[in-house]
Amino acid sequence: MNSALQEISQAKSNFVCKPTGEELLLIPLKDNVADFNQYLVLNELGAYIWDALNPDISYEALQKQILNEFDVEEENLRNDLQKFISDLYQYTCKK
């Protein structure tokens, strides 16, 4: 999971973010132009995770950060975070 986080973190420069109230649009760049046909909508927690990603963060550290910041059960977070990271990896790194 840590390698996926690192790859997503490296791919962040290929996306622009547009806040829309409580959500964040994640828009891929193609030839330095935003491709509005393939955006991803992140809720507040998804946007928090996106912002927290950096090349040095571990999965465990990210999980602790989220538990400190949001009112969420650790068991639920563990399951949901794995799925979210997997989905985000597919969207950002497997295009």
Wavefront OBJ file of the C-alpha trace (Angstrom):
o trace
v 0.000 0.000 0.000
v 2.927 2.354 0.697
v 4.173 2.030 -2.878
v 0.711 2.972 -4.180
v 0.745 6.069 -1.962
v 4.144 7.063 -3.335
v 3.017 6.605 -6.949
v -0.158 8.608 -6.356
v 1.901 11.319 -4.691
v 4.208 11.490 -7.706
v 1.224 11.646 -10.073
v -0.341 14.619 -8.249
v 1.422 17.063 -10.558
v -0.627 15.651 -13.450
v -3.868 16.888 -11.883
v -5.483 20.162 -10.956
v -7.906 20.530 -8.070
v -10.983 22.705 -8.046
v -12.861 23.114 -4.764
v -16.650 23.201 -5.148
v -18.062 23.789 -1.692
v -17.492 20.647 0.369
v -16.176 18.643 -2.573
v -12.980 18.742 -4.576
v -12.826 18.088 -8.306
v -9.698 16.220 -9.331
v -9.094 17.010 -12.992
v -6.400 15.299 -15.073
v -4.069 17.346 -17.239
v -3.447 16.221 -20.809
v -0.680 18.130 -22.575
v -0.918 20.804 -19.822
v -4.649 21.282 -20.486
v -7.356 20.270 -18.007
v -9.526 17.402 -19.277
v -12.942 18.205 -17.799
v -14.457 15.064 -19.332
v -12.722 12.747 -16.859
v -12.799 14.424 -13.460
v -13.156 12.708 -10.111
v -15.212 14.176 -7.266
v -13.708 13.832 -3.790
v -15.700 14.424 -0.628
v -14.205 16.177 2.398
v -12.307 13.103 3.571
v -11.103 12.251 0.065
v -9.863 15.821 -0.379
v -8.087 15.620 2.985
v -6.350 12.411 1.923
v -5.345 13.931 -1.432
v -3.832 16.953 0.314
v -2.034 14.754 2.871
v -0.317 12.593 0.266
v 3.386 13.221 -0.146
v 6.287 10.959 -1.132
v 7.291 10.365 2.493
v 3.937 9.483 4.057
v 3.301 5.894 5.044
v -0.055 4.201 5.023
v 0.068 3.891 8.804
v 0.893 7.590 9.254
v -1.943 8.581 6.924
v -4.337 6.386 8.852
v -3.284 7.973 12.167
v -3.674 11.479 10.704
v -7.213 10.699 9.577
v -8.150 9.160 12.930
v -6.915 12.314 14.678
v -8.769 14.649 12.311
v -12.098 12.850 11.675
v -14.663 11.115 13.840
v -14.397 7.655 12.303
v -14.092 4.123 13.693
v -10.651 2.605 13.104
v -12.086 -0.626 11.660
v -14.263 1.278 9.163
v -11.387 3.527 8.229
v -9.052 0.611 7.600
v -11.485 -1.002 5.135
v -12.581 2.224 3.451
v -9.064 3.660 3.190
v -7.711 0.581 1.438
v -10.512 0.731 -1.131
v -10.154 4.491 -1.591
v -6.381 4.280 -2.103
v -6.847 1.423 -4.565
v -9.488 3.377 -6.523
v -7.404 6.561 -6.436
v -4.375 4.632 -7.658
v -6.381 3.260 -10.590
v -7.592 6.752 -11.484
v -4.272 8.586 -11.116
v -1.654 6.016 -12.122
v -3.286 3.555 -14.521
v -4.444 5.880 -17.307
l 1 2 3 4 5 6 7 8 9 10 11 12 13 14 15 16 17 18 19 20 21 22 23 24 25 26 27 28 29 30 31 32 33 34 35 36 37 38 39 40 41 42 43 44 45 46 47 48 49 50 51 52 53 54 55 56 57 58 59 60 61 62 63 64 65 66 67 68 69 70 71 72 73 74 75 76 77 78 79 80 81 82 83 84 85 86 87 88 89 90 91 92 93 94 95
